[in-house]
């Protein structure tokens, strides 16, 4: 029951956000759109890096057991994954996306 209520709450929040203001094409919106485009590639590939890199940083650079230390490190790791996500999107996903069938005439 709780996952259903949680899903309902998040869907209501997204619906409110989507209709709450006029979305504009600005630099910040374009940045978030680009990150959203790469996010699936980052999601698929992060399993190959996240545990190994975190373990190496914890052992050789600094202790990641403190949340307030681990949070900025995770942000830096996400930023480091953006070029990898771009390469995956550009050279792996996009060629296959060109083969898809269009269902709308836009």
Biopython code that builds the backbone (N, CA, C, O; Angstrom):
import numpy as np
from Bio.PDB.StructureBuilder import StructureBuilder

atoms = [
    (1, "UNK", "N", (0.821, -1.192, 0.000)),
    (1, "UNK", "CA", (0.000, 0.000, 0.000)),
    (1, "UNK", "C", (0.871, 1.265, 0.000)),
    (1, "UNK", "O", (0.565, 2.241, -0.685)),
    (2, "UNK", "N", (1.964, 1.231, 0.781)),
    (2, "UNK", "CA", (2.827, 2.408, 0.871)),
    (2, "UNK", "C", (3.480, 2.771, -0.468)),
    (2, "UNK", "O", (3.516, 3.955, -0.801)),
    (3, "UNK", "N", (4.003, 1.807, -1.261)),
    (3, "UNK", "CA", (4.562, 2.191, -2.562)),
    (3, "UNK", "C", (3.523, 2.843, -3.488)),
    (3, "UNK", "O", (3.857, 3.737, -4.264)),
    (4, "UNK", "N", (2.284, 2.400, -3.403)),
    (4, "UNK", "CA", (1.229, 3.000, -4.220)),
    (4, "UNK", "C", (0.988, 4.445, -3.811)),
    (4, "UNK", "O", (0.856, 5.322, -4.664)),
    (5, "UNK", "N", (0.933, 4.690, -2.524)),
    (5, "UNK", "CA", (0.730, 6.054, -2.038)),
    (5, "UNK", "C", (1.929, 6.944, -2.385)),
    (5, "UNK", "O", (1.766, 8.111, -2.741)),
    (6, "UNK", "N", (3.118, 6.382, -2.277)),
    (6, "UNK", "CA", (4.316, 7.146, -2.631)),
    (6, "UNK", "C", (4.314, 7.495, -4.114)),
    (6, "UNK", "O", (4.615, 8.629, -4.485)),
    (7, "UNK", "N", (3.977, 6.531, -4.961)),
    (7, "UNK", "CA", (3.889, 6.789, -6.391)),
    (7, "UNK", "C", (2.829, 7.823, -6.721)),
    (7, "UNK", "O", (3.035, 8.669, -7.591)),
    (8, "UNK", "N", (1.699, 7.763, -6.032)),
    (8, "UNK", "CA", (0.637, 8.739, -6.229)),
    (8, "UNK", "C", (1.094, 10.137, -5.820)),
    (8, "UNK", "O", (0.807, 11.115, -6.511)),
    (9, "UNK", "N", (1.804, 10.230, -4.697)),
    (9, "UNK", "CA", (2.291, 11.528, -4.224)),
    (9, "UNK", "C", (3.302, 12.118, -5.200)),
    (9, "UNK", "O", (3.240, 13.309, -5.507)),
    (10, "UNK", "N", (4.236, 11.300, -5.691)),
    (10, "UNK", "CA", (5.221, 11.803, -6.647)),
    (10, "UNK", "C", (4.574, 12.190, -7.966)),
    (10, "UNK", "O", (4.958, 13.194, -8.568)),
    (11, "UNK", "N", (3.597, 11.410, -8.430)),
    (11, "UNK", "CA", (2.938, 11.763, -9.690)),
    (11, "UNK", "C", (2.154, 13.062, -9.550)),
    (11, "UNK", "O", (2.118, 13.860, -10.486)),
    (12, "UNK", "N", (1.517, 13.290, -8.383)),
    (12, "UNK", "CA", (0.816, 14.553, -8.153)),
    (12, "UNK", "C", (1.804, 15.716, -8.115)),
    (12, "UNK", "O", (1.516, 16.787, -8.650)),
    (13, "UNK", "N", (2.956, 15.520, -7.494)),
    (13, "UNK", "CA", (3.975, 16.559, -7.437)),
    (13, "UNK", "C", (4.494, 16.900, -8.832)),
    (13, "UNK", "O", (4.666, 18.076, -9.153)),
    (14, "UNK", "N", (4.741, 15.905, -9.652)),
    (14, "UNK", "CA", (5.222, 16.136, -11.015)),
    (14, "UNK", "C", (4.149, 16.832, -11.849)),
    (14, "UNK", "O", (4.454, 17.747, -12.615)),
    (15, "UNK", "N", (2.894, 16.402, -11.703)),
    (15, "UNK", "CA", (1.810, 17.045, -12.454)),
    (15, "UNK", "C", (1.663, 18.505, -12.041)),
    (15, "UNK", "O", (1.448, 19.372, -12.888)),
    (16, "UNK", "N", (1.776, 18.781, -10.744)),
    (16, "UNK", "CA", (1.696, 20.170, -10.285)),
    (16, "UNK", "C", (2.864, 20.982, -10.855)),
    (16, "UNK", "O", (2.664, 22.089, -11.355)),
    (17, "UNK", "N", (4.056, 20.445, -10.782)),
    (17, "UNK", "CA", (5.238, 21.153, -11.272)),
    (17, "UNK", "C", (5.116, 21.430, -12.762)),
    (17, "UNK", "O", (5.426, 22.529, -13.220)),
    (18, "UNK", "N", (4.670, 20.444, -13.511)),
    (18, "UNK", "CA", (4.587, 20.576, -14.958)),
    (18, "UNK", "C", (3.594, 21.659, -15.369)),
    (18, "UNK", "O", (3.805, 22.330, -16.380)),
    (19, "UNK", "N", (2.535, 21.840, -14.620)),
    (19, "UNK", "CA", (1.532, 22.824, -14.981)),
    (19, "UNK", "C", (1.594, 24.110, -14.195)),
    (19, "UNK", "O", (0.738, 24.976, -14.377)),
    (20, "UNK", "N", (2.578, 24.268, -13.326)),
    (20, "UNK", "CA", (2.592, 25.407, -12.414)),
    (20, "UNK", "C", (3.145, 26.688, -13.027)),
    (20, "UNK", "O", (2.854, 27.772, -12.522)),
    (21, "UNK", "N", (3.922, 26.602, -14.087)),
    (21, "UNK", "CA", (4.484, 27.801, -14.685)),
    (21, "UNK", "C", (4.813, 27.537, -16.146)),
    (21, "UNK", "O", (4.824, 26.391, -16.596)),
    (22, "UNK", "N", (5.074, 28.585, -16.862)),
    (22, "UNK", "CA", (5.423, 28.486, -18.272)),
    (22, "UNK", "C", (6.910, 28.142, -18.403)),
    (22, "UNK", "O", (7.770, 28.892, -17.941)),
    (23, "UNK", "N", (7.197, 27.029, -19.021)),
    (23, "UNK", "CA", (8.583, 26.606, -19.209)),
    (23, "UNK", "C", (9.198, 27.385, -20.356)),
    (23, "UNK", "O", (8.576, 27.546, -21.406)),
    (24, "UNK", "N", (10.394, 27.861, -20.165)),
    (24, "UNK", "CA", (11.074, 28.651, -21.176)),
    (24, "UNK", "C", (12.372, 27.974, -21.587)),
    (24, "UNK", "O", (12.980, 27.230, -20.817)),
    (25, "UNK", "N", (12.776, 28.249, -22.811)),
    (25, "UNK", "CA", (14.050, 27.720, -23.305)),
    (25, "UNK", "C", (15.154, 28.704, -22.958)),
    (25, "UNK", "O", (15.436, 29.638, -23.708)),
    (26, "UNK", "N", (15.768, 28.478, -21.813)),
    (26, "UNK", "CA", (16.895, 29.287, -21.400)),
    (26, "UNK", "C", (18.111, 28.413, -21.228)),
    (26, "UNK", "O", (18.028, 27.200, -21.424)),
    (27, "UNK", "N", (19.234, 28.992, -20.868)),
    (27, "UNK", "CA", (20.455, 28.191, -20.707)),
    (27, "UNK", "C", (20.330, 27.137, -19.613)),
    (27, "UNK", "O", (20.829, 26.023, -19.769)),
    (28, "UNK", "N", (19.670, 27.477, -18.509)),
    (28, "UNK", "CA", (19.518, 26.504, -17.425)),
    (28, "UNK", "C", (18.601, 25.361, -17.839)),
    (28, "UNK", "O", (18.878, 24.199, -17.541)),
    (29, "UNK", "N", (17.509, 25.689, -18.524)),
    (29, "UNK", "CA", (16.596, 24.655, -19.017)),
    (29, "UNK", "C", (17.295, 23.753, -20.021)),
    (29, "UNK", "O", (17.116, 22.535, -19.998)),
    (30, "UNK", "N", (18.085, 24.342, -20.894)),
    (30, "UNK", "CA", (18.822, 23.537, -21.878)),
    (30, "UNK", "C", (19.848, 22.633, -21.208)),
    (30, "UNK", "O", (20.058, 21.500, -21.641)),
    (31, "UNK", "N", (20.487, 23.132, -20.155)),
    (31, "UNK", "CA", (21.444, 22.311, -19.419)),
    (31, "UNK", "C", (20.753, 21.110, -18.794)),
    (31, "UNK", "O", (21.236, 19.984, -18.911)),
    (32, "UNK", "N", (19.620, 21.343, -18.130)),
    (32, "UNK", "CA", (18.882, 20.240, -17.509)),
    (32, "UNK", "C", (18.331, 19.273, -18.554)),
    (32, "UNK", "O", (18.286, 18.068, -18.309)),
    (33, "UNK", "N", (17.913, 19.777, -19.712)),
    (33, "UNK", "CA", (17.436, 18.909, -20.784)),
    (33, "UNK", "C", (18.563, 18.026, -21.305)),
    (33, "UNK", "O", (18.361, 16.842, -21.576)),
    (34, "UNK", "N", (19.747, 18.607, -21.444)),
    (34, "UNK", "CA", (20.899, 17.833, -21.906)),
    (34, "UNK", "C", (21.288, 16.773, -20.886)),
    (34, "UNK", "O", (21.566, 15.630, -21.250)),
    (35, "UNK", "N", (21.308, 17.148, -19.609)),
    (35, "UNK", "CA", (21.615, 16.162, -18.566)),
    (35, "UNK", "C", (20.560, 15.061, -18.534)),
    (35, "UNK", "O", (20.880, 13.895, -18.304)),
    (36, "UNK", "N", (19.303, 15.432, -18.766)),
    (36, "UNK", "CA", (18.238, 14.432, -18.829)),
    (36, "UNK", "C", (18.412, 13.493, -20.004)),
    (36, "UNK", "O", (18.097, 12.307, -19.906)),
    (37, "UNK", "N", (18.909, 14.013, -21.112)),
    (37, "UNK", "CA", (19.160, 13.179, -22.285)),
    (37, "UNK", "C", (20.274, 12.169, -22.009)),
    (37, "UNK", "O", (20.206, 11.023, -22.453)),
    (38, "UNK", "N", (21.284, 12.598, -21.282)),
    (38, "UNK", "CA", (22.406, 11.707, -20.962)),
    (38, "UNK", "C", (22.135, 10.820, -19.746)),
    (38, "UNK", "O", (22.873, 9.864, -19.506)),
    (39, "UNK", "N", (21.100, 11.118, -18.985)),
    (39, "UNK", "CA", (20.906, 10.445, -17.702)),
    (39, "UNK", "C", (20.684, 8.943, -17.846)),
    (39, "UNK", "O", (21.129, 8.179, -16.989)),
    (40, "UNK", "N", (20.018, 8.502, -18.894)),
    (40, "UNK", "CA", (19.801, 7.069, -19.056)),
    (40, "UNK", "C", (21.124, 6.362, -19.317)),
    (40, "UNK", "O", (21.366, 5.278, -18.788)),
    (41, "UNK", "N", (21.978, 6.971, -20.128)),
    (41, "UNK", "CA", (23.304, 6.386, -20.372)),
    (41, "UNK", "C", (24.112, 6.337, -19.083)),
    (41, "UNK", "O", (24.782, 5.345, -18.796)),
    (42, "UNK", "N", (24.044, 7.416, -18.310)),
    (42, "UNK", "CA", (24.753, 7.455, -17.030)),
    (42, "UNK", "C", (24.216, 6.376, -16.106)),
    (42, "UNK", "O", (24.983, 5.682, -15.438)),
    (43, "UNK", "N", (22.891, 6.236, -16.070)),
    (43, "UNK", "CA", (22.264, 5.215, -15.227)),
    (43, "UNK", "C", (22.736, 3.817, -15.631)),
    (43, "UNK", "O", (23.066, 3.003, -14.769)),
    (44, "UNK", "N", (22.769, 3.535, -16.931)),
    (44, "UNK", "CA", (23.166, 2.206, -17.380)),
    (44, "UNK", "C", (24.639, 1.908, -17.126)),
    (44, "UNK", "O", (25.001, 0.762, -16.858)),
    (45, "UNK", "N", (25.487, 2.921, -17.207)),
    (45, "UNK", "CA", (26.921, 2.694, -17.102)),
    (45, "UNK", "C", (27.495, 2.882, -15.704)),
    (45, "UNK", "O", (28.614, 2.439, -15.442)),
    (46, "UNK", "N", (26.767, 3.522, -14.804)),
    (46, "UNK", "CA", (27.364, 3.852, -13.517)),
    (46, "UNK", "C", (27.685, 2.618, -12.688)),
    (46, "UNK", "O", (28.545, 2.678, -11.810)),
    (47, "UNK", "N", (27.007, 1.490, -12.947)),
    (47, "UNK", "CA", (27.280, 0.271, -12.186)),
    (47, "UNK", "C", (28.708, -0.224, -12.399)),
    (47, "UNK", "O", (29.275, -0.888, -11.532)),
    (48, "UNK", "N", (29.284, 0.099, -13.553)),
    (48, "UNK", "CA", (30.651, -0.325, -13.834)),
    (48, "UNK", "C", (31.692, 0.507, -13.088)),
    (48, "UNK", "O", (32.837, 0.080, -12.935)),
    (49, "UNK", "N", (31.295, 1.694, -12.626)),
    (49, "UNK", "CA", (32.259, 2.610, -12.026)),
    (49, "UNK", "C", (32.014, 2.895, -10.553)),
    (49, "UNK", "O", (32.968, 3.058, -9.792)),
    (50, "UNK", "N", (30.768, 2.956, -10.140)),
    (50, "UNK", "CA", (30.432, 3.567, -8.858)),
    (50, "UNK", "C", (31.089, 2.858, -7.670)),
    (50, "UNK", "O", (31.634, 3.522, -6.788)),
    (51, "UNK", "N", (31.050, 1.559, -7.634)),
    (51, "UNK", "CA", (31.574, 0.856, -6.468)),
    (51, "UNK", "C", (33.099, 0.850, -6.451)),
    (51, "UNK", "O", (33.710, 1.027, -5.397)),
    (52, "UNK", "N", (33.704, 0.650, -7.600)),
    (52, "UNK", "CA", (35.164, 0.624, -7.686)),
    (52, "UNK", "C", (35.760, 1.987, -7.357)),
    (52, "UNK", "O", (36.711, 2.083, -6.582)),
    (53, "UNK", "N", (35.202, 3.040, -7.947)),
    (53, "UNK", "CA", (35.721, 4.388, -7.714)),
    (53, "UNK", "C", (35.492, 4.807, -6.267)),
    (53, "UNK", "O", (36.384, 5.383, -5.644)),
    (54, "UNK", "N", (34.305, 4.527, -5.723)),
    (54, "UNK", "CA", (34.028, 4.893, -4.334)),
    (54, "UNK", "C", (34.966, 4.169, -3.377)),
    (54, "UNK", "O", (35.455, 4.763, -2.416)),
    (55, "UNK", "N", (35.214, 2.910, -3.631)),
    (55, "UNK", "CA", (36.129, 2.150, -2.777)),
    (55, "UNK", "C", (37.555, 2.704, -2.880)),
    (55, "UNK", "O", (38.252, 2.813, -1.871)),
    (56, "UNK", "N", (37.986, 3.050, -4.088)),
    (56, "UNK", "CA", (39.320, 3.597, -4.267)),
    (56, "UNK", "C", (39.450, 4.952, -3.576)),
    (56, "UNK", "O", (40.451, 5.202, -2.905)),
    (57, "UNK", "N", (38.462, 5.828, -3.726)),
    (57, "UNK", "CA", (38.498, 7.138, -3.062)),
    (57, "UNK", "C", (38.513, 6.963, -1.551)),
    (57, "UNK", "O", (39.260, 7.643, -0.848)),
    (58, "UNK", "N", (37.690, 6.054, -1.058)),
    (58, "UNK", "CA", (37.622, 5.828, 0.390)),
    (58, "UNK", "C", (38.960, 5.304, 0.929)),
    (58, "UNK", "O", (39.380, 5.674, 2.026)),
    (59, "UNK", "N", (39.617, 4.452, 0.160)),
    (59, "UNK", "CA", (40.872, 3.863, 0.624)),
    (59, "UNK", "C", (42.067, 4.793, 0.426)),
    (59, "UNK", "O", (42.986, 4.770, 1.246)),
    (60, "UNK", "N", (42.092, 5.608, -0.626)),
    (60, "UNK", "CA", (43.292, 6.354, -0.973)),
    (60, "UNK", "C", (43.203, 7.870, -0.852)),
    (60, "UNK", "O", (44.233, 8.536, -0.746)),
    (61, "UNK", "N", (41.993, 8.431, -0.866)),
    (61, "UNK", "CA", (41.887, 9.887, -0.888)),
    (61, "UNK", "C", (41.301, 10.411, 0.412)),
    (61, "UNK", "O", (41.981, 11.115, 1.159)),
    (62, "UNK", "N", (40.041, 10.075, 0.691)),
    (62, "UNK", "CA", (39.426, 10.531, 1.940)),
    (62, "UNK", "C", (38.331, 9.591, 2.366)),
    (62, "UNK", "O", (37.811, 8.811, 1.568)),
    (63, "UNK", "N", (37.987, 9.672, 3.633)),
    (63, "UNK", "CA", (36.997, 8.793, 4.244)),
    (63, "UNK", "C", (35.596, 9.218, 3.810)),
    (63, "UNK", "O", (35.188, 10.356, 4.042)),
    (64, "UNK", "N", (34.865, 8.305, 3.183)),
    (64, "UNK", "CA", (33.529, 8.609, 2.693)),
    (64, "UNK", "C", (32.424, 8.151, 3.633)),
    (64, "UNK", "O", (31.258, 8.128, 3.240)),
    (65, "UNK", "N", (32.760, 7.791, 4.851)),
    (65, "UNK", "CA", (31.723, 7.339, 5.775)),
    (65, "UNK", "C", (30.883, 8.493, 6.309)),
    (65, "UNK", "O", (29.796, 8.260, 6.838)),
    (66, "UNK", "N", (31.358, 9.733, 6.183)),
    (66, "UNK", "CA", (30.598, 10.902, 6.600)),
    (66, "UNK", "C", (29.734, 11.376, 5.426)),
    (66, "UNK", "O", (30.249, 11.616, 4.334)),
    (67, "UNK", "N", (28.423, 11.510, 5.651)),
    (67, "UNK", "CA", (27.501, 11.914, 4.602)),
    (67, "UNK", "C", (27.883, 13.255, 3.987)),
    (67, "UNK", "O", (27.801, 13.425, 2.771)),
    (68, "UNK", "N", (28.300, 14.204, 4.814)),
    (68, "UNK", "CA", (28.617, 15.548, 4.335)),
    (68, "UNK", "C", (29.905, 15.596, 3.519)),
    (68, "UNK", "O", (30.148, 16.570, 2.805)),
    (69, "UNK", "N", (30.713, 14.579, 3.615)),
    (69, "UNK", "CA", (31.898, 14.446, 2.757)),
    (69, "UNK", "C", (31.522, 13.683, 1.487)),
    (69, "UNK", "O", (31.964, 14.032, 0.392)),
    (70, "UNK", "N", (30.712, 12.650, 1.638)),
    (70, "UNK", "CA", (30.350, 11.808, 0.503)),
    (70, "UNK", "C", (29.456, 12.539, -0.499)),
    (70, "UNK", "O", (29.520, 12.258, -1.696)),
    (71, "UNK", "N", (28.628, 13.466, -0.030)),
    (71, "UNK", "CA", (27.711, 14.158, -0.934)),
    (71, "UNK", "C", (28.441, 14.983, -1.995)),
    (71, "UNK", "O", (28.135, 14.826, -3.177)),
    (72, "UNK", "N", (29.399, 15.861, -1.633)),
    (72, "UNK", "CA", (30.106, 16.585, -2.702)),
    (72, "UNK", "C", (30.950, 15.673, -3.588)),
    (72, "UNK", "O", (31.121, 15.947, -4.776)),
    (73, "UNK", "N", (31.475, 14.599, -3.020)),
    (73, "UNK", "CA", (32.247, 13.651, -3.828)),
    (73, "UNK", "C", (31.332, 12.985, -4.852)),
    (73, "UNK", "O", (31.730, 12.761, -5.995)),
    (74, "UNK", "N", (30.100, 12.668, -4.439)),
    (74, "UNK", "CA", (29.162, 12.059, -5.380)),
    (74, "UNK", "C", (28.771, 13.050, -6.479)),
    (74, "UNK", "O", (28.557, 12.646, -7.622)),
    (75, "UNK", "N", (28.676, 14.321, -6.152)),
    (75, "UNK", "CA", (28.392, 15.331, -7.171)),
    (75, "UNK", "C", (29.547, 15.412, -8.174)),
    (75, "UNK", "O", (29.317, 15.504, -9.380)),
    (76, "UNK", "N", (30.763, 15.380, -7.685)),
    (76, "UNK", "CA", (31.924, 15.373, -8.589)),
    (76, "UNK", "C", (31.944, 14.110, -9.448)),
    (76, "UNK", "O", (32.305, 14.163, -10.623)),
    (77, "UNK", "N", (31.557, 12.975, -8.864)),
    (77, "UNK", "CA", (31.511, 11.731, -9.629)),
    (77, "UNK", "C", (30.440, 11.811, -10.714)),
    (77, "UNK", "O", (30.635, 11.312, -11.823)),
    (78, "UNK", "N", (29.302, 12.442, -10.390)),
    (78, "UNK", "CA", (28.258, 12.616, -11.411)),
    (78, "UNK", "C", (28.768, 13.507, -12.545)),
    (78, "UNK", "O", (28.543, 13.212, -13.719)),
    (79, "UNK", "N", (29.441, 14.577, -12.198)),
    (79, "UNK", "CA", (29.984, 15.473, -13.218)),
    (79, "UNK", "C", (31.012, 14.729, -14.084)),
    (79, "UNK", "O", (31.089, 14.949, -15.293)),
    (80, "UNK", "N", (31.794, 13.854, -13.458)),
    (80, "UNK", "CA", (32.776, 13.069, -14.214)),
    (80, "UNK", "C", (32.096, 12.055, -15.136)),
    (80, "UNK", "O", (32.682, 11.651, -16.140)),
    (81, "UNK", "N", (30.872, 11.641, -14.811)),
    (81, "UNK", "CA", (30.147, 10.680, -15.649)),
    (81, "UNK", "C", (29.479, 11.341, -16.852)),
    (81, "UNK", "O", (29.084, 10.646, -17.788)),
    (82, "UNK", "N", (29.342, 12.665, -16.848)),
    (82, "UNK", "CA", (28.650, 13.347, -17.948)),
    (82, "UNK", "C", (29.342, 13.107, -19.293)),
    (82, "UNK", "O", (28.651, 12.780, -20.258)),
    (83, "UNK", "N", (30.673, 13.251, -19.411)),
    (83, "UNK", "CA", (31.295, 12.952, -20.719)),
    (83, "UNK", "C", (31.114, 11.493, -21.141)),
    (83, "UNK", "O", (30.955, 11.209, -22.329)),
    (84, "UNK", "N", (31.137, 10.583, -20.198)),
    (84, "UNK", "CA", (30.923, 9.167, -20.512)),
    (84, "UNK", "C", (29.491, 8.962, -20.998)),
    (84, "UNK", "O", (29.259, 8.223, -21.955)),
    (85, "UNK", "N", (28.533, 9.615, -20.345)),
    (85, "UNK", "CA", (27.142, 9.544, -20.780)),
    (85, "UNK", "C", (26.959, 10.132, -22.167)),
    (85, "UNK", "O", (26.198, 9.604, -22.977)),
    (86, "UNK", "N", (27.664, 11.234, -22.443)),
    (86, "UNK", "CA", (27.599, 11.846, -23.772)),
    (86, "UNK", "C", (28.108, 10.877, -24.836)),
    (86, "UNK", "O", (27.468, 10.687, -25.870)),
    (87, "UNK", "N", (29.253, 10.273, -24.577)),
    (87, "UNK", "CA", (29.825, 9.344, -25.561)),
    (87, "UNK", "C", (28.904, 8.154, -25.800)),
    (87, "UNK", "O", (28.732, 7.717, -26.938)),
    (88, "UNK", "N", (28.318, 7.635, -24.742)),
    (88, "UNK", "CA", (27.396, 6.517, -24.887)),
    (88, "UNK", "C", (26.159, 6.932, -25.666)),
    (88, "UNK", "O", (25.706, 6.203, -26.549)),
    (89, "UNK", "N", (25.612, 8.095, -25.346)),
    (89, "UNK", "CA", (24.432, 8.583, -26.056)),
    (89, "UNK", "C", (24.745, 8.822, -27.530)),
    (89, "UNK", "O", (23.965, 8.453, -28.408)),
    (90, "UNK", "N", (25.858, 9.424, -27.784)),
    (90, "UNK", "CA", (26.226, 9.812, -29.157)),
    (90, "UNK", "C", (26.554, 8.612, -30.031)),
    (90, "UNK", "O", (26.105, 8.544, -31.175)),
    (91, "UNK", "N", (27.334, 7.660, -29.508)),
    (91, "UNK", "CA", (27.852, 6.594, -30.354)),
    (91, "UNK", "C", (27.159, 5.246, -30.174)),
    (91, "UNK", "O", (27.333, 4.363, -31.013)),
    (92, "UNK", "N", (26.383, 5.061, -29.114)),
    (92, "UNK", "CA", (25.697, 3.786, -28.905)),
    (92, "UNK", "C", (24.188, 3.949, -29.066)),
    (92, "UNK", "O", (23.570, 3.247, -29.866)),
    (93, "UNK", "N", (23.594, 4.868, -28.313)),
    (93, "UNK", "CA", (22.141, 4.989, -28.319)),
    (93, "UNK", "C", (21.594, 5.704, -29.547)),
    (93, "UNK", "O", (20.651, 5.216, -30.169)),
    (94, "UNK", "N", (22.156, 6.834, -29.906)),
    (94, "UNK", "CA", (21.596, 7.655, -30.992)),
    (94, "UNK", "C", (21.517, 6.919, -32.335)),
    (94, "UNK", "O", (20.521, 7.082, -33.040)),
    (95, "UNK", "N", (22.520, 6.114, -32.724)),
    (95, "UNK", "CA", (22.352, 5.378, -33.987)),
    (95, "UNK", "C", (21.143, 4.441, -33.972)),
    (95, "UNK", "O", (20.477, 4.274, -34.994)),
    (96, "UNK", "N", (20.861, 3.838, -32.835)),
    (96, "UNK", "CA", (19.691, 2.963, -32.754)),
    (96, "UNK", "C", (18.399, 3.770, -32.685)),
    (96, "UNK", "O", (17.367, 3.333, -33.195)),
    (97, "UNK", "N", (18.448, 4.934, -32.065)),
    (97, "UNK", "CA", (17.251, 5.769, -32.005)),
    (97, "UNK", "C", (16.844, 6.252, -33.388)),
    (97, "UNK", "O", (15.663, 6.506, -33.622)),
    (98, "UNK", "N", (17.786, 6.383, -34.305)),
    (98, "UNK", "CA", (17.451, 6.788, -35.679)),
    (98, "UNK", "C", (16.661, 5.698, -36.410)),
    (98, "UNK", "O", (15.952, 5.984, -37.375)),
    (99, "UNK", "N", (16.783, 4.464, -35.953)),
    (99, "UNK", "CA", (16.088, 3.349, -36.593)),
    (99, "UNK", "C", (14.652, 3.186, -36.106)),
    (99, "UNK", "O", (13.889, 2.410, -36.681)),
    (100, "UNK", "N", (14.285, 3.891, -35.076)),
    (100, "UNK", "CA", (12.939, 3.710, -34.521)),
    (100, "UNK", "C", (11.879, 4.254, -35.469)),
    (100, "UNK", "O", (12.131, 5.113, -36.315)),
    (101, "UNK", "N", (10.719, 3.729, -35.289)),
    (101, "UNK", "CA", (9.581, 4.126, -36.098)),
    (101, "UNK", "C", (8.886, 5.307, -35.459)),
    (101, "UNK", "O", (8.626, 5.301, -34.256)),
    (102, "UNK", "N", (8.582, 6.323, -36.254)),
    (102, "UNK", "CA", (7.901, 7.511, -35.761)),
    (102, "UNK", "C", (6.403, 7.217, -35.688)),
    (102, "UNK", "O", (5.810, 6.694, -36.632)),
    (103, "UNK", "N", (5.804, 7.564, -34.545)),
    (103, "UNK", "CA", (4.379, 7.365, -34.353)),
    (103, "UNK", "C", (3.598, 8.676, -34.427)),
    (103, "UNK", "O", (2.370, 8.661, -34.505)),
    (104, "UNK", "N", (4.285, 9.782, -34.404)),
    (104, "UNK", "CA", (3.635, 11.082, -34.505)),
    (104, "UNK", "C", (4.228, 11.839, -35.682)),
    (104, "UNK", "O", (5.342, 11.554, -36.122)),
    (105, "UNK", "N", (3.481, 12.791, -36.178)),
    (105, "UNK", "CA", (3.961, 13.599, -37.297)),
    (105, "UNK", "C", (4.297, 14.993, -36.794)),
    (105, "UNK", "O", (3.532, 15.939, -36.979)),
    (106, "UNK", "N", (5.455, 15.101, -36.157)),
    (106, "UNK", "CA", (5.885, 16.393, -35.618)),
    (106, "UNK", "C", (7.137, 16.849, -36.318)),
    (106, "UNK", "O", (7.662, 17.918, -36.009)),
]
sb = StructureBuilder()
sb.init_structure("model")
sb.init_model(0)
sb.init_chain("A")
sb.init_seg("    ")
for serial, (resi, resn, name, xyz) in enumerate(atoms, 1):
    if name == "N":
        sb.init_residue(resn, " ", resi, " ")
    sb.init_atom(name, np.array(xyz, "f"), 0.0, 1.0, " ", f" {name:<3s}", serial, name[0])
structure = sb.get_structure()
